[in-house]
Amino acid sequence: MSVMLVFFMVAAVLFSSNILHGLPHSYSQSSQHVTGSDLFTEKYFLQLVDHFNFNSMGNATFSQRFLIADKFWKRNSGPIFFYTGNEGDIWEFALNSGFILELAAQLKALVIYGEHRYYGRSLPFGSDSFNIPQVGFLTVEQALADYAVMITELKQQLAAAHCPVIVFGGSYGGMLSVFMRLRYPNIVAGALAASAPILSTAGLGDSRQFFRDVTADYENIATECRDAVRGAFHQLKELAERQDYSSIQTELFLCEAPSSVQDVQQLNGLLRNAFTLMAMLDYPYSTHFMGNMPANPVKVACETMLRGSDLLANLRNTAGIVYNSTGRLSCFDLYSLYVECADPTGCGLGSDSLAWDYQACTEVELCYESNNVTDMFPAMTFTEKQREIYCSKRWAVVPRPGWLKIQFWGEALSTASNIIFSNGDLDPWANGGVRQSLSSSLIALNISGGAHHLDLRGSNDADPVSVISARKNEAELIAEWVKMERNRLQKSL
């Protein structure tokens, strides 16, 4: 996305420390990786492959990775903060969600990050996990059941049966946090869902919204920036229509000249993806999350697009902010830097991209299009029919439109409770989520100047006042939920 958070760069540095002792056979210690934080231990949980069919797979199991930190925990009474891992290596999320640890220090909480099945190292069938039919056990429902079982058993093993559980997540992980609160309210007392597009991914809303909102980010810097991007793509289109592929190769520093309409489509997707990622990750400081980004990358992109009159050169250099941040590439390889898939916003690379592609072909709906009218990008459709054709050919599956809406309430959320929906107005995913509070305990927080789940990141001197205020509100709400749940649990004794 990834919906979203697509992880095409895996963190090079991992961290852990020896915290938990005497765990039963269901858990095993991995090798440790340490940074200055030295807070997490990496462990594995023996998980069922199939939670819903007692005859399936002979009750086969797999090793599901999780990270755990108890430095701040007041044992036996402090809350448990559980991060519902999404479409990538769990260390990526742990390294980029510092707010959870900051809040854990305040509320004396235990922190656990669960890795989503079929991502990172949590592969149920090892190298065969993405074969057909083995990949069929990759569903939202199975992932939620994984987390429900993991939370329940960890609480028992840690003598934490009466410790309230709050779930956290960003992007698709935020969707999972919402779904956990809806599906397992007996286990989860509340949820913070940051940048969670629970409506658009359930087929609700306008298919033009996403790329329109990406465009708005650049337009808000300068209308000339939007026009320059649109103009560059128009020049690229003219060269393609003349089949002047050698000029396209020269202007954009491609490793090979395009030779077909498909190659040009791939190039347009690669370029559009660069602008998408910079809009999502438009943080006020440099980051190494989903790649290496400078501070305020949308502003940097606009400065690059407006640097001189050679629009195609400017387009190439702007894409280089994403694809060549190290400056080491001498050319762009169309098919290794970007993979076209069932998510028009990008699936990333590597095995994680296979998992997300499959999910986008089954339950998660991502039929977004650009049209060069409401946005600045080339007209690129992705209809339900196109999705069905692609998914049938790639994964031998037929997508299930409307399934998430049926399973997880769609817009009919008013009878739920204790969920925070946070969104930043710079994030193109924001308008696919909940932007208005639905009740006194279904709270929408809109963060001015906030990019993709900025509020989950650790505090930074460059943070806008809006995100500081949002985190304060989130902390107060979560503290109240913890208090209420603790009182309920004590009464049940």
C-alpha positions in Angstrom: 0.0 0.0 0.0 1.2 -1.0 0.8 -2.6 -0.2 1.5 -0.7 1.0 2.1 2.4 0.4 4.0 4.4 -1.5 1.4 7.8 -2.5 2.6 10.2 -2.7 -0.2 13.1 -1.8 2.1 13.7 -4.0 5.2 15.3 -2.4 8.2 19.0 -3.2 8.2 19.3 -2.9 12.0 17.1 -4.9 14.4 16.9 -4.7 18.1 16.1 -6.9 21.0 17.1 -7.7 24.6 16.7 -10.7 26.9 13.5 -9.9 28.7 11.2 -12.9 29.0 12.4 -16.0 30.9 11.1 -19.5 31.4 8.6 -19.6 28.5 7.0 -22.9 27.7 7.6 -25.0 24.6 5.3 -22.8 22.4 8.0 -20.1 22.3 11.6 -20.0 21.2 14.3 -17.4 21.5 15.9 -16.2 18.2 19.2 -14.6 17.7 19.3 -11.0 19.1 19.8 -7.8 17.3 20.6 -4.7 19.3 20.4 -1.0 18.8 20.6 1.8 21.4 17.0 1.2 22.3 17.6 -2.4 23.4 14.0 -2.9 24.3 12.6 -5.9 22.4 13.1 -9.6 22.4 12.3 -11.5 19.2 10.4 -14.7 19.8 8.2 -17.2 18.0 4.7 -18.5 18.8 3.4 -21.9 17.7 0.3 -21.0 15.7 -2.3 -23.0 13.9 -2.3 -22.8 10.2 -6.1 -23.0 10.0 -8.3 -21.8 12.9 -11.6 -22.5 11.3 -11.6 -26.1 10.0 -10.8 -28.8 12.5 -10.0 -31.4 9.8 -7.8 -29.1 7.7 -4.1 -29.6 7.5 -4.2 -32.1 10.4 -4.0 -29.2 12.8 -0.7 -28.1 11.3 1.2 -25.3 13.0 3.8 -22.7 12.0 6.2 -20.4 13.9 4.7 -16.9 14.1 7.2 -14.2 15.1 6.5 -11.6 17.7 8.5 -8.9 19.6 8.0 -8.2 23.3 9.3 -5.5 25.6 8.6 -5.4 29.3 11.0 -2.6 30.5 8.0 -0.4 31.5 5.6 -3.1 32.5 4.1 -3.2 36.0 3.7 -7.0 36.1 0.3 -8.5 36.7 -1.6 -5.2 36.5 -0.1 -2.9 33.8 -2.0 -2.9 30.4 -0.8 -4.8 27.4 -0.2 -2.8 24.2 -0.5 -5.1 21.2 0.5 -4.0 17.7 -1.5 -5.8 15.0 1.3 -6.3 12.4 0.5 -5.6 8.8 2.0 -6.2 5.4 5.7 -6.4 6.2 8.6 -7.4 8.4 7.5 -6.7 12.0 10.8 -5.0 12.9 9.9 -2.2 10.4 6.8 -1.3 12.5 8.6 -1.6 15.8 11.3 0.7 14.6 8.8 3.3 13.4 6.1 3.3 16.1 7.9 5.0 19.0 4.7 6.6 20.4 3.6 3.1 21.6 6.7 2.8 23.7 6.4 6.4 25.0 2.8 5.6 26.1 3.9 2.3 27.6 6.4 4.2 29.8 3.5 6.4 31.0 1.0 3.7 31.6 3.5 0.9 32.7 2.5 -1.3 29.8 3.8 -4.5 28.3 4.4 -4.0 24.5 3.9 -6.8 22.0 4.2 -6.6 18.2 2.7 -9.6 16.4 3.9 -10.3 12.8 1.2 -11.0 10.3 1.1 -14.5 8.8 2.8 -14.8 5.4 5.0 -11.7 6.0 8.5 -11.3 7.3 9.6 -14.6 8.8 6.1 -15.8 9.7 5.7 -18.1 6.6 3.4 -21.1 7.3 4.9 -23.2 4.6 8.4 -21.7 4.3 9.5 -21.2 0.7 6.3 -22.9 -0.5 4.0 -20.4 1.2 3.0 -18.6 -2.0 2.3 -21.7 -4.0 -1.3 -22.5 -4.8 -3.2 -23.7 -2.8 -1.0 -23.1 0.3 -1.4 -19.3 -0.1 -5.1 -19.8 0.6 -4.6 -19.6 4.3 -3.7 -15.9 4.0 -6.9 -14.1 5.0 -7.9 -11.3 7.3 -9.9 -13.6 9.4 -7.0 -16.1 9.9 -4.7 -13.2 10.8 -7.2 -11.8 13.4 -7.6 -15.3 14.9 -3.8 -15.5 15.1 -3.7 -12.4 17.2 -6.6 -13.4 19.4 -5.0 -16.7 20.2 -1.5 -15.2 20.7 -2.9 -12.5 23.1 -4.9 -15.0 25.1 -2.1 -17.5 25.5 0.6 -14.9 26.2 -1.6 -13.4 28.9 -2.0 -16.8 30.5 1.7 -17.6 30.4 2.7 -14.2 31.8 0.2 -14.3 34.6 -1.5 -11.3 33.0 -5.1 -12.6 32.8 -6.5 -9.4 34.3 -4.3 -6.9 32.3 -6.4 -4.8 29.9 -5.4 -5.1 26.2 -5.3 -2.2 23.8 -4.4 -2.8 20.1 -2.6 -0.4 17.9 -2.0 -0.4 14.1 -1.2 1.8 11.2 -2.6 1.6 7.7 -3.7 -2.0 7.0 -2.5 -2.7 10.6 -4.9 0.0 11.7 -7.7 -1.8 9.9 -6.8 -4.9 11.7 -6.9 -3.0 15.0 -10.5 -1.9 14.2 -11.4 -5.4 13.2 -9.9 -6.9 16.4 -12.1 -4.6 18.5 -15.2 -5.5 16.4 -14.5 -9.2 16.3 -12.9 -9.9 19.7 -14.2 -7.3 22.2 -13.9 -9.9 24.8 -10.1 -9.8 24.3 -9.5 -6.2 23.2 -10.6 -3.2 25.3 -9.8 -0.5 22.8 -8.1 0.3 19.5 -6.0 3.1 18.0 -6.3 2.8 14.3 -3.9 5.3 12.6 -4.4 6.0 8.9 -6.7 3.0 8.5 -8.7 3.1 5.2 -11.4 0.8 6.4 -14.0 2.3 4.1 -12.2 2.6 0.7 -10.7 -0.9 1.1 -14.2 -2.3 1.6 -15.3 -0.9 -1.8 -16.9 2.2 -0.3 -16.2 5.7 -1.7 -14.9 7.1 -5.0 -12.2 5.2 -7.0 -10.7 8.5 -8.0 -10.2 9.7 -4.5 -6.7 8.3 -3.8 -4.8 9.8 -6.7 -6.8 13.0 -6.5 -5.6 13.3 -2.9 -2.0 12.5 -3.9 -2.2 15.3 -6.4 -3.6 17.7 -3.8 -0.5 17.3 -1.7 1.7 18.6 -4.5 -0.9 21.2 -5.6 -0.9 22.6 -2.0 2.9 23.2 -2.3 2.3 25.0 -5.7 -0.1 24.7 -8.5 2.9 25.1 -10.8 4.2 21.8 -9.3 1.0 20.0 -10.2 1.1 21.5 -13.7 4.8 20.5 -14.2 4.1 16.9 -13.2 1.1 16.8 -15.6 3.1 18.4 -18.3 6.0 15.9 -17.9 3.6 13.0 -18.2 2.0 14.6 -21.3 5.5 14.8 -22.9 6.1 11.2 -22.1 2.8 10.3 -23.6 3.6 12.1 -26.8 6.9 10.3 -27.2 5.2 6.9 -26.5 2.5 7.6 -29.2 5.3 8.3 -31.7 7.0 5.1 -30.5 10.1 7.2 -29.8 11.3 4.8 -27.3 15.0 5.7 -27.5 14.2 9.3 -26.4 12.2 7.9 -23.5 15.2 5.8 -22.5 17.6 8.7 -22.8 15.5 11.3 -21.0 14.6 9.0 -18.1 17.9 7.1 -17.7 16.2 3.7 -18.3 18.5 0.6 -18.4 16.6 -0.6 -21.5 14.5 1.2 -24.0 10.7 0.5 -23.8 9.5 -1.6 -26.7 5.8 -1.9 -26.2 2.6 -0.3 -24.8 3.1 -2.6 -21.7 6.5 -1.2 -21.1 5.2 2.3 -21.1 2.4 1.3 -18.8 5.0 -0.1 -16.4 7.0 3.1 -16.6 3.9 5.2 -15.8 3.2 3.0 -12.9 6.7 3.2 -11.6 6.7 7.0 -11.8 3.2 7.4 -10.3 4.3 5.2 -7.4 7.2 7.5 -6.6 4.8 10.4 -6.1 2.5 8.2 -4.1 5.2 7.2 -1.7 6.4 10.7 -1.2 2.9 11.9 -0.4 2.3 9.1 2.1 5.7 9.6 3.8 5.6 13.4 3.8 7.1 13.7 7.3 8.7 16.9 8.6 12.1 15.1 9.1 14.1 12.5 7.2 13.1 8.9 7.6 14.3 5.4 6.7 10.8 3.8 6.5 9.8 2.2 3.2 13.0 3.6 1.8 15.1 6.7 2.5 13.2 9.9 2.4 14.3 13.5 3.0 12.4 15.8 5.3 9.3 17.1 3.6 9.7 15.0 0.5 6.7 16.5 -1.3 8.3 19.9 -1.1 11.6 18.5 -2.2 9.8 16.8 -5.1 8.2 20.1 -6.2 11.4 22.0 -6.0 12.9 19.3 -8.2 10.0 19.4 -10.7 10.3 23.2 -11.0 14.1 23.2 -11.4 14.6 24.3 -15.0 12.5 23.8 -18.1 13.3 20.2 -19.0 10.3 18.6 -17.6 11.3 15.0 -18.4 14.7 15.5 -16.7 12.9 16.9 -13.7 10.5 14.0 -13.7 13.5 11.6 -13.7 15.2 13.4 -10.9 12.1 13.5 -8.8 11.6 9.7 -9.2 15.2 9.4 -8.1 14.3 10.8 -4.7 12.5 7.5 -4.1 14.4 5.0 -6.3 17.9 6.3 -6.2 18.3 8.0 -2.8 21.8 6.7 -2.5 22.8 8.0 -5.9 24.3 4.6 -6.8 22.0 3.6 -9.7 23.3 4.5 -13.1 19.9 3.7 -14.7 16.4 2.7 -13.8 15.3 -0.9 -14.4 11.6 -0.8 -15.0 10.7 -4.3 -13.8 13.0 -4.6 -10.8 12.2 -1.3 -9.1 8.4 -1.6 -9.4 6.0 -4.5 -9.7 2.6 -4.1 -11.2 0.0 -5.9 -9.0 -3.6 -5.8 -7.7 -2.8 -2.7 -5.7 -2.5 0.3 -7.9 -0.8 2.2 -5.1 2.1 -0.4 -5.1 2.8 -3.8 -3.5 6.5 -3.3 -2.9 9.1 -6.0 -3.7 10.1 -9.4 -2.4 7.9 -12.0 -0.8 5.9 -9.4 1.2 4.7 -8.0 -2.1 3.4 -11.5 -3.1 1.4 -11.7 0.1 -0.1 -8.2 -0.4 -0.9 -8.9 -4.0 -2.8 -12.0 -3.0 -4.8 -10.1 -0.3 -5.6 -7.4 -2.9 -6.9 -10.2 -5.1 -9.2 -11.6 -2.5 -10.6 -9.5 0.4 -9.0 -6.1 0.2 -10.4 -3.9 -2.5 -8.0 -1.4 -4.1 -9.7 -0.5 -7.4 -8.2 3.0 -7.6 -7.6 4.8 -10.8 -5.9 7.9 -12.1 -7.5 9.8 -15.0 -5.4 13.0 -15.7 -8.5 15.1 -15.0 -9.1 15.0 -11.3 -5.4 14.2 -10.8 -2.0 14.9 -12.5 -1.2 11.3 -13.6 -1.7 9.4 -16.8 -5.1 7.8 -17.3 -4.7 4.3 -15.8 -7.8 2.4 -15.0 -8.1 -0.6 -12.6 -11.7 -1.7 -12.7 -13.3 -4.7 -10.9 -13.3 -6.5 -14.2 -9.5 -5.8 -14.7 -8.9 -7.0 -11.1 -10.9 -10.2 -11.7 -8.9 -11.0 -14.9 -5.6 -10.3 -13.3 -6.3 -12.2 -10.1 -7.7 -15.2 -12.0 -4.6 -15.4 -14.1 -2.1 -14.7 -11.3 -3.6 -16.5 -8.3 -6.5 -18.6 -9.7 -8.9 -16.7 -7.5 -12.0 -14.6 -8.0 -12.0 -11.5 -5.8 -14.9 -11.1 -3.4 -16.1 -7.5 -3.6 -18.1 -6.4 -0.6 -16.7 -9.1 1.7 -14.9 -6.8 4.1 -18.0 -4.6 4.3 -20.1 -7.7 5.2 -17.6 -9.0 7.7 -16.5 -5.8 9.4 -19.6 -3.6 9.4 -18.7 -1.2 6.6 -20.1 2.3 7.5 -22.4 0.8 10.2 -20.0 1.3 13.0 -22.1 3.3 15.4 -22.8 0.5 17.8 -19.1 -0.3 18.3 -17.0 1.5 21.0 -13.5 2.5 22.2 -11.9 3.1 18.8 -9.7 6.0 17.8 -9.5 6.8 14.1 -6.6 9.1 13.4 -5.8 10.6 10.0 -3.4 13.2 8.7 -4.6 15.6 6.1 -1.4 15.1 4.0 -2.1 11.3 3.8 -3.9 10.2 0.6 -5.3 7.3 2.5 -7.1 9.6 5.0 -10.3 10.1 3.0 -10.7 6.3 2.7 -11.1 6.1 6.5 -13.3 7.6 9.2 -13.0 11.4 9.4 -15.9 12.3 11.7 -16.5 11.0 15.3 -19.4 8.6 15.4 -20.0 8.6 19.2 -18.4 9.6 22.4 -16.2 6.5 22.2 -15.7 6.3 18.4 -13.4 9.2 18.0 -12.0 10.7 14.8 -8.8 12.7 15.2 -7.8 14.7 12.1 -4.2 15.9 12.2 -3.3 19.0 10.3 0.0 18.6 8.5 0.1 14.9 9.3 1.3 12.2 6.8 0.7 8.5 7.0 0.3 7.5 10.7 2.6 10.2 11.8 1.1 10.0 15.3 2.4 6.4 15.8 5.9 7.6 15.3 8.1 8.6 18.2 8.2 12.3 19.3 10.5 14.5 17.2 11.4 18.2 17.6 10.0 18.8 14.1 6.6 17.5 14.9 3.7 19.9 14.2 1.7 21.0 17.2 -1.3 19.1 15.7 0.3 15.7 16.1 1.5 16.5 19.6 -2.1 17.4 20.5 -3.4 14.2 18.8 -1.0 12.0 20.8 -2.1 13.7 24.0 -5.7 13.0 23.2 -4.9 9.5 22.3 -3.0 8.9 25.6 -5.9 10.3 27.6 -8.5 8.2 25.9 -6.4 5.0 26.1 -5.7 5.7 29.8 -9.4 6.0 30.4 -10.2 2.7 28.6 -7.5 0.9 30.6 -9.0 2.2 33.8 -12.5 1.2 32.8 -11.4 -2.3 31.7 -9.3 -2.8 34.8 -12.3 -2.0 37.0 -14.5 -4.4 35.0 -12.0 -7.2 35.3 -11.6 -6.6 39.0 -15.3 -6.8 39.5 -15.4 -10.1 37.7 -13.0 -11.7 40.2 
